[in-house]
């Protein structure tokens, strides 16, 4: 209850909202709405005074005032909503530049450092091999970031293409687990897969669905809080296949849950455990699942873990 009250107070705090959007007071949507609200009240009062002076029937006066006020409120809402979208776009653009710059600066600095060392003729062959592996790792980090940004661009322009094939969700999940085995081992996390017998195949894009599972599973591993178990369950539910990922990690604070699928959003507690990350994984995963005709949802408690699940229609 206290968190909801704080959230409400934050919503009506005009100065805090302007600071969040990083814009001046007179450009802030909440401030504009307040000003337009005052103008509407003044207009309603003036309309009433003029109406009572020139019209005899008070009901007609009240009706005219009501119509004018309603029209102005709708107009004010549309204008302020448009300004709010522009303010959000401005904030997201600033966040985008900051996040991408941070994500690229680290691997580029590493590459510069490793390249300098590789030019040193005194280093041994074993050291060169180690440095070359570092080059490969940092190059992959940059390629993954660029790949995510390209996918986001396609999603926003509604240009994401599905190459539909008949696939086994179990096999796709096993491939995702295999590709994350090194990360899981380094994080001291055990991944278990439980699959119901005789699951039907589905018709969808295997690469896209694997990307969605990769994003969900990698989050579960990265935020496992130093170890534990991740249980993946695949089952048939009516005319759909359901995949559920259960972890006992750091969880998602309640105040962050409504923003979890937004671009570039990362939970406050995530920074304590994992500094790397763009905040694009869940946005991409949900877009892919919805494009495939399914739904992605979750439930979570801070420090208790999370459950993410999605459903996909079964091929008829």
N, C-alpha and C positions, 0 to 999 in steps of 0.2 A: 504493500500500500504506500509506504514511504517513497519507494522508487518511482511509482506512478505519479505521486504528488510532485516530486522533484522534476520529473519529465514535463509535467503540465506547466510548472513555474518557468522552466527553461524555454518552453514554447511561447510564453507570453512576455518573456524578457527580450525586448526589442534590441537592446544594445548587444546582448549576447548573440542573438541571431545574426545581426549585422557583422559581428566579429567572425562568426563561423563562416559566413559567405565571403568575408574579406572585401566588403564594399562599404561605401560611405552611408551615413544615416539616411540621407535623402534618396538614396537608391535602394534602400532595404525594403523588400516586399511588405513586411509587417508594419513598418512605419508608414508606407504609402497607403496600406489598407486602413490604418488608424486615421490618417488625414482624410481619405475619401469617405470614411464613415462619418466624420464630423461634418464634411460638406453635405452628405446626404441628409443628415439630421437638420442642418440649417435649411437645405432646400425644401425638406418636408414642412418645416415650420413656416417658411415664407409662402409656400404653396397653400398652406392652410389659411394663412392670414388673407392672402389675395382671394382665395375661394370664398371665404365667409363674407368678404366685402362685395363681391359681384354675383354670388349665387345665393339663392334663398334656401334651398333644400340642403341641410347639413349632411344628409346621407350621400348626396352627389359629391360634396366637397371631400368627405372621408374617402370615397371610392377613388376620386382623382388623385388624392394624396397617396393612397395605398398603391395605385398603379405606378405613379411616378417613382415612389420610393423603391418598389420592387424592381423596376427596370434599372434604376441606378445601382442597386445592390448587385444585380446580376452582372451589369457592366463592370462594376468595380471588381467583382470576383474574377472575371475573365482577364481584366487588365493585370491585376495583382498576380494571378496565377501565371500569366505569361512572363512577368518580371521575375517571379520565383524560379521558373525554369531557366531563364537566362542567368540568374545568380548561381543556380546549382551547376549549370554548364561551366560557368567561370571558375567555380570552386573545384570541380572535377578536373578541369584542364590544368589548373595549378597543381593539384595533387598528382595528376598524371606525369607532368614534367618532373616533379620532385621524386616520385617513385622510380620512374624509368632512369633518371639520372643516377639515382643511388644504386639501382640494380646493375647498371652498366659500368659505373665507376669502379666498383670492387673487382669484377673479373678483368677489366681492362688494366687496372693497376697491377693485378697479379701477372697478367700476360707481359706487361712491360718489365716487371721485375724478373720473371723467369727467362725472358728473351735475353736480358743482360747477362744472366748467369750462364746461359747456354753458349754465349760468345766467348766465355772464359775457357781457354784451352787447358787450364790446369785441373778442371773437374774430371772426376772418374766417369767411366761408362755407366756404372750403376746410378750415379747421381743424375746423369743426363736422361736416363730412362725415367727416373722419378719426376724430373722437371717436365719432360715431354707429356707424361700422364697428367700433370697439373695444367699444361696448355690445353690438352684435350678436355679436361673437366670444365675449365673456365669457358672454353669455346662452346661447349654444350649448354652451359648456363645461359649464355647470350642467345644461342639459337632457340632455346626453349622460350625465352622472354619474347623474342621477335615472333615466334610461332603463335604464342598466346595473343599478342597484340593483333596479328593478322586475323586470327579467329574472331576476336572481339569486333574488329572492323567489319567482317563479313556478317556477324550476327546483327550488328546495328543497321546494316544496309539490307538485311534480310536476304543475303546472298549465300548463306551456308548451304552447301549441296550435299545430299545424301546418296551414296552409291549403295543401294539396297541389295543385300544378299541374304540367303538363308543361313543363319548362324546358330551356334550353341552358346548361350550366355555363360554356361559353365566353363567352356573352353576359353572364351574371352577373359573371364575373371581369373582363370589360372595363369594366363599370359600376363595379366596386370600384376598378379602376386609375384610372379617370377621376375618381372622387370624391377620390382621394388624390394627384392630379397636382400640386396646389399644394404640398402637404407634401413630396412627392418632389423637386420643383424647388428648394424652399427648403433641402432637405437635400443637394442635389447628388447625387441618386440617380437612376439610370436603371432603369426597370422594363421588362423584356422578357417577352413572352408567346409561348410556343411550344405550338401545339395540333396534335395528330395529326388527319389527315383523317378525315372521315365518322364523327365521334363521335356516338353515339346520345344522345337526350334522356333526362332522368331526371324522375321524378315526386316533387317535394318542394316545400317552402315557399321561394319565391325570396327573400323578405325575410330569413328566418332564415339561409339559406345565405350570402346576401350579407353579413349581419352577422358571420358566422363568418370569412369571407374578409377582410372589413374589419379585424377584430381581428388576424388573422395578418399581413396585409400592412402594417398601420400599425406593428406592432411591428418588422417587418423594416426599415421605413424609419426609424423613430425611433432604432433602435439600430444604424444603419449606420456609425457612427463617422466621420461627416464626409464621406461620399460612397461611391461604388462602384456596383455593379450588383445588381439583384434579378432573378432568372430564375424565371418561373412556367411550369411544364410541366403540360399536361393530356393524359392518355392513357387508353386503355381497357386494363384488365387483367382478363382472364377475364370475369366477369359484373358487373364494377364499373368505375366511372370514378375515376381517381386524379388528384388535384391536388397538385402539389409546389411549394413556395416555397423557393428557395435564396438565401441572402444571405451576404455576406462581412463581416458586422458584428462586434460585440463578443463574440458567443457566450455560452454559459451555463456557468458553472463546474460542475464535476462534482458538488460537494457540494450544489448547489442544484437539480440536475436532478430529483430525486425529489419536490420540492415545487412544481414549476413550474406544475402545474394546480390548485393549491390557491387558495381565495379569499384575496384581499388579499396574496398573496405576490409579492414583487419581489426579483430577484437583487441581491446586494450591488453588483456592478459596474454595474448599471443606474442607480443613483443618481448615478454619476459623469458620465453622459451625458444623462440625462433625469430631471429632478426631478418632472415631472408624471406621473401615472399612479396608478390605483387597485389594480392587481393583480387585476382582474376579467376582463380580456380573454380570456385563455387558458382560464380556468374556464368562461366563457360559450361560447367557441368549441367546446370539447370536448363540453359538454352538448348543444349544438345538433346537432353532427355525430352523436353517439350517438343522439339522439332521431330523427334521420333514418335510422337503421339503418346508419350508417357507423362508421369508426374514425379517430381522430386520433393521430398519433405524431410523434416528432422525434428527431433526433440533433444533437449540437452539441459544439463544442470552444471553450474560452475563447480569445478574440482570433482565432479562425479562421472564425467564422461558424456559421450554423445551417441545418438543413433541416427544415422542417415539412411534413408531408403528411397528406392524409386521403383516404379512399375512400368512395364512395357507391354503393349498389346501382343497377343499371340497370333502368329500368322495363320490365316484361315485358308 
